[in-house]
Amino acid sequence: MLYFLIDNTSLSVYNHSKNKQSLALADKVKFHIPLLKILNNSKKLNSVIARSLDELSEKVSLTNHRTSIVIDDTLLSHSVVMKSKKYKTIDEQLKKEASLKWGKVVDNLYFISEEKKVPKNVYHSIAIHHFLREKIKLNFNNFGMNINYLIPLSSVVTTGLKSTQFATIKNGKKFTFFGNTKKGFMFFRANFSGTKKSFEKIIGLLDLPKIQLRELDKSNLKFIFFNRLKIVEYLDNFILKDVPLLNFAETSRAQIIGGEIHSIKKTFNVSNNNFDYQNFIRNVSSGIISILFLALIISFFSDYKFLDTEQEIGVKKVKEVEKNLTPREVALSASYGVVNKLKIAMNSDSQLNSFVVSDNAFNVNEQKIEFDNNSYTVTKSNTSASYGELLIKLFEIDSNLKFKVFNSKFDNKNAINLVLRFEKNDSILDVVNEIESFNNMFVKKVSFSKEESLHLYVTIIES
C-alpha cells in the first residue's frame, strides 16, 4: 500500500521498505497553486492534482497500488454539535446545523462525523469541499490507484489519545493541537515566535488550555508530538488492526458512534435452491389457462380477412418510423433494451453464475432468454454530460471501480468507449440508471462471470 499526505501546498508519498517493516518518504512535490486558492475551481483543482501525480509518477510507480491518503485539516471544515431530540437522526441534525453555520456554502461540502465513547451525544463533524474530494478520487483512479482510505489528519492523530492529551505538530515555534477532551473534539493553534504568544481556537467546547513554551520543549506526556512520517506509521498500524477511522472514501454520514464503526447492513433474500412444487403447479396452471384463452380469441377472429391487411399496414408504419430515427435514437433505444435485460437478470431469483446482455443477445447461466423488445418504454432525456462528469458520478456510487478508455467515432462525431469493471455486482443498477439519465451515453453490452467479474461497455458521444 502507498501512503499519501496532502496539505495546502504539497503532496508526499510514502511506501514500505523492501522488508516491509518500516515506511519511508518516497517523494514529495509542491503544488504549483495552493489548493485553498482554487477549492471552488473544479478545472484548476483537476489540473493541479493531475500535474503533481504526474511528477510523482516519474520517480515512484503508482499504478496498481492500494492507496491511503491523509488530508491536512487546513483544507477541511470542523463542527462540534450536541445531539438533540428535535431531529430524527444525527445526520439530519448535522446537515441542518451546518446549513445554519455555513449557509449556501454547505451545498458544496461533503460531511463525515463521529461520536467517541466519552462524551456521549457530542458529535464531531468534518467536511471536505466536494470538488477537492472528487478531483482527488478521479485523478488517483486515473493513475491506476485504488483509494481505500481518504482520512483527515486529525482522525489519525487523535485516535488512541486520552482525554487529557493533545496530539501536537510543530513547525518552528508554531504549534497545532488536536484533542478529544471531556467536552469533545478540540482543535487550536499556538504561536510562540516573536515577543508575544498568540492562540487561535478553531473548534471546541472547552476554553483554550494554558500552555507555556517550556512545557513543549521538554518531554511531557500531555503532548504527543507527530511528524509526517509518524502520521503515516500510525495510520499503517491502525489499518492493520482495523481501528475505526473517519473516511471520506466512504459514504457521507455519521460513521463512528460510541467509538465503533457504524455500518449500514444491506439485506437481500437468499435464493432457495430446492424445487418449489407449489410455484411450479401455479405456473403450469396459469400457462394452460392462458393458452386456452388465446385459442378462443384466435378462433373468434380466424374468419376475418382484414387480419392480414391490418398486419401489413402495421409493419409498414413501423418501418417508416424506423427510417426516420437518427443513429443516436436507434442507439438509445438499443441501450434501453440492454438495460432492461440487465434488470431482469439482476432481479432474478435464481443464482447468477454468468450472463451476457447486448442488443442481440440475452444469455443467463449459459441459457438463451427470450425478450420482447417492445416490452419497455424509452424515456428521452434532454441532459448530456462529459466523460469526466460521468466518472465523478460513477466513483461516487462505487469507489472501487476500474475502467479502460478507447477513442472512436459515432455518426461522424468523436466518441469515447468506456469499459467498466466491477468487483461487486450490487452497484451496477445504480450505475446504469445514472447513464440512462443522459442522452449522449449508450450501454452497449454487459457481461458477467465468476471468473472475470462484471464488465459494462458504454459509448459516450462528445459534444
Sequence and secondary structure as in RCSB ss.txt:
>XXXX:A:sequence
MLYFLIDNTSLSVYNHSKNKQSLALADKVKFHIPLLKILNNSKKLNSVIARSLDELSEKVSLTNHRTSIVIDDTL
LSHSVVMKSKKYKTIDEQLKKEASLKWGKVVDNLYFISEEKKVPKNVYHSIAIHHFLREKIKLNFNNFGMNINYL
IPLSSVVTTGLKSTQFATIKNGKKFTFFGNTKKGFMFFRANFSGTKKSFEKIIGLLDLPKIQLRELDKSNLKFIF
FNRLKIVEYLDNFILKDVPLLNFAETSRAQIIGGEIHSIKKTFNVSNNNFDYQNFIRNVSSGIISILFLALIISF
FSDYKFLDTEQEIGVKKVKEVEKNLTPREVALSASYGVVNKLKIAMNSDSQLNSFVVSDNAFNVNEQKIEFDNNS
YTVTKSNTSASYGELLIKLFEIDSNLKFKVFNSKFDNKNAINLVLRFEKNDSILDVVNEIESFNNMFVKKVSFSK
EESLHLYVTIIES
>XXXX:A:secstr
 EEEEE SSEEEEEEE TTSS EEEEEEEE SS GGGSTT HHHHHHHHHHHHHHHHTTS  TTEEEEEEE GGG
SEEEEEE  TTSSSHHHHHHHHHHHHHGGGGGGEEEEEEE SSSTTEEEEEEEEHHHHHHHHHHHHHTTEEEEEE
EEHHHHHHTT  TT EEEEEETTEEEEEEEETTEEEEEEEE  SSS EEEEEE SS      HHHHHS  TTEEE
  HHHHHHHHHHHHHTT     TTS SSEEEETTEE            S  HHHHHHHHHHHHHHHHHHHHHHHH
HTT THHHHHHHHHHHHHHHHHHH  HHHHHHHHHHHHHHHHHHHHT SS  SEEEEETTEEEETTEE    TTS
S          HHHHHHHHHHH TT EEEEEEEEETTEEEEEEEEEESSSTTHHHHHHHHHT TTEEEEEEEEET
TTEEEEEEEEE  
